[in-house]
Each structure stands twice: as C-alpha cells, then as structure tokens.
Amino acid sequence: MAQVFEEETVHGGESDLSEIEIRPLEIGEDGTAFRVLNEEWISRYFVLEKKDRETLGDPENTILRKGGKVFLAYSQGEAVGCVALIPMGDGVYELSKMAVAPRMRGQGVGRRILEHSIAQARELGARSLFLGSNSVLKNAVHLYESIGFRHVPPEELPEMHYARADVFMRMALD
C-alpha cells in the first residue's frame, strides 16, 4: 500500500508543491536505492561495518523474508528516503537503516518515513520499536525524540551489532 503526502518544499527561495510517495520494497524488487541511500550517510560519518554490508547487500533475505519491511520514499520517481523494520520476536521490531538523500534533508521527509513506519509497525502487531543511533547524528536523535522514542540503557534492548551505536531508544506501541 502506497501512501502519498503533499509537502511544501523550497527551491531557490520559491515554494512549490511536490509529492512524497512511500511504498514498501517487495521481494524480487531491486534494493539498490536502499543500499545507496544508507551507504551515503554511513560513509559520511562512520565506516561501513560488516552488519551494514550484509543488510544493505541483501535486504530481501536479511529483512523481507524474515517478516520485516523496507519502506522507500519517492519524490518525482526518485528514491529520496528509506527505513526498515526488522522483527526481533515477541512483537519487538528494530527500526533500522533510516536515510534521507542529502538534497532532501530538512524538508520533513524523515519525519514522514518515520511516521509511516510506526503506523505500519502497529498494523504488523508490533508492541514496541527500538533503535540504535549515534550522538553525532543530532538531527536524527532529535527527530526520534520528537516522535516519542525514549532513551534507554543498551542492556534493555536486543543486542545490536554496530560499533557506532552510542544512543539507544525505544518506543512502546501498545
């Protein structure tokens, strides 16, 4: 199911209306946009880790075939954002691999993707979401806080395999 949002954006001081469409990556579809969007931000601030390469290189088997979801946001046919929901069991999902194309940052795309993924997690029967981030990513951490994620000690969450994670958050959905 696709969700379309109209969003006002500013280009060169002028406002114009553009559509953001969010739709799931389906089994058998090309996951290149998911990989490219994430490699950009990870490589900009950190180093691609083994877990990144595994997940981004094969989202079909590492996420989709395990009952997870990948959502891609499109503007004028171009993938400009993404996020994944990875099932961990007992109604717990990891919110992972959220990215927005550099030229679209600060325009509400991340918030739209995040709100969409939370709504979809509820439809999947999720009881809670968790994530690992990094304190360098101040805008992302602020966005998660503003949506309702709360900081928790890492030992309260399922193990995450990312050396860069130093911010740990959870959101109850029930």
Salt bridges, closest charged atoms under 4 A:
GLU7 OE1 - ARG112 NE 3.41
ASP16 OD1 - HIS11 NE2 3.87
GLU21 OE1 - ARG23 NH1 3.16
GLU39 OE1 - ARG35 NH1 3.01
GLU40 OE2 - ARG44 NH2 2.73
GLU40 OE1 - ARG105 NH2 2.52
GLU49 OE2 - ARG164 NH1 3.33
ASP52 OD1 - LYS97 NZ 2.72
ASP52 OD1 - ARG164 NH2 2.74
GLU54 OE2 - LYS50 NZ 3.77
GLU60 OE2 - ARG65 NH2 2.73
GLU78 OE1 - ARG103 NH2 2.56
GLU145 OE2 - HIS151 NE2 2.60
GLU156 OE1 - ARG170 NH2 2.89
GLU159 OE2 - HIS161 ND1 3.74
